[in-house]
Amino acid sequence: MSTTTKAKSEPMADLNPRSTSYEFMGPPGAFLISFGVPFMTYLLYFGCSDESGGCPPPLQSIPDRLVEALSDKTFWASLWNTEASLIYLGWYAFCIVAWAVLPGDWVEGVTMRTGEKKKYKINAFSTFLLAMGVSCGYIFRNGPESFTFLYQKWTGFVTASLVMSLVQAFYVYASSYRPGALLALGGNSGNFIYDWYIGRELNPSIGSFDIKSFNELRPGLILWVLVNISMVCEQAARRGGFTNVTDSMWLVLAFQTWYVADGLYNEPAILTTMDITTDGFGFMLAVGDLTWVPFVYSLQARYLVFKPVELGPLLTAGVLGFNLLGYHIFRDANGEKNDFRNGRNPKNLKYFTTSTGSKLLTSGWWGRSRHPNYLGDLLMALAWSLPTGFDTPVTYFYVVYFAVLLIHRQRRDDENCEKKYGKDWETYKKLVPYRIIPYVY
């Protein structure tokens, strides 16, 4: 079936102007981040694992251990695991087949610069349910020990995901030079390193298969939950069964599974996000979706395997309430925004009309700050780390990283809105002065 709604076309040269500004400090920053993300993923494992001697290990031992590892051929060889790579490839293939065969509505995205609307197949939640059903059935039949392989072959799976990210990044960069490709406005600088990293083509596709939206929601996000389940199984195997799994581990699994399930269930909402509407697909999104999400976001669960924490009823209730508060803000704020964008205003929220006719909310959650959904995200991020206790700062890496990420996104959005709305944006900022956290930032 056709995956675009046709409209009046314009010459591609006019639709694909040369990018005039850089993000992430330009090509040098793109080069450093391209190495830094894989390095940090491995570092979080070797600096916080069973074999590291601590989380982190004794600081004075790190330089010698690092030099010794990097100069040892067996260390480099240990990063590759053929079995893990084949399992990962099978997982990715499973996600593609599920996308193809499971039923789902075809939903239009936003209008692109060509005047067309791309169509996306909505069945990520069905893929999630199928993956959960197969995995849980396998564990029920074979016991928790059968599903610990994600923990046991961790570095092998990380490496496999990095290879997949690199292959896709080079493929979509090369395919972006075909005639008629619609490029991302920020990914057509002419510098290979930067465009390869940031993403040159806006919506790289193979037929009706949209690579970017597929990666955003399926192979990495669902794998994050499967990794957490593997961590639960590893702890159960060590402690004598699921009845002995700690309350902290169950909390982390419940919080993050719910977050993923919620995102997949509300799949159409992603079609209006900056990742889909504005950013190209390159190594930045590929490695973020396929490596960073499943293997960094699961740090708390992995830590609790070898450092189990018993919270008790009161602390469990407190952390649960904190997470529910964050989720309520996140979901209610997004609900207000989505309703308003779709022409509904059930809460009778106030809004500011710009000179171009655009309407910006100025009451409800969106009157408290310009990005209240980010506030909910940050509260949930902290709730996911609290079950690990306070013996190490490493498990709070996600909170710090996520705060930096959201502040960067907020500033990007503010810059784009300032260009789009001009003086009206200054007026709007006076009506809604706080960026994310009311009365703080």
Salt bridges, closest charged atoms under 4 A:
GLU23 OE1 - HIS408 NE2 3.74
GLU23 OE1 - ARG412 NE 2.91
ASP50 OD2 - ARG238 NH2 2.57
GLU83 OE1 - LYS153 NZ 3.28
GLU116 OE2 - LYS6 NZ 3.69
GLU201 OE2 - ARG178 NH2 2.72
ASP210 OD1 - LYS118 NZ 3.77
GLU234 OE2 - ARG238 NE 2.88
ASP262 OD2 - ARG331 NH2 2.18
GLU267 OE2 - ARG218 NH2 3.26
ASP275 OD2 - ARG409 NH2 3.78
ASP279 OD1 - ARG412 NH2 2.54
GLU310 OE2 - ARG239 NH2 3.27
ASP332 OD2 - LYS347 NZ 2.98
GLU336 OE2 - LYS347 NZ 2.95
ASP339 OD1 - ARG344 NH2 3.01
ASP413 OD2 - HIS371 NE2 3.46
ASP414 OD2 - ARG370 NH2 3.00
ASP414 OD1 - HIS371 NE2 3.92
GLU426 OE2 - LYS429 NZ 3.57
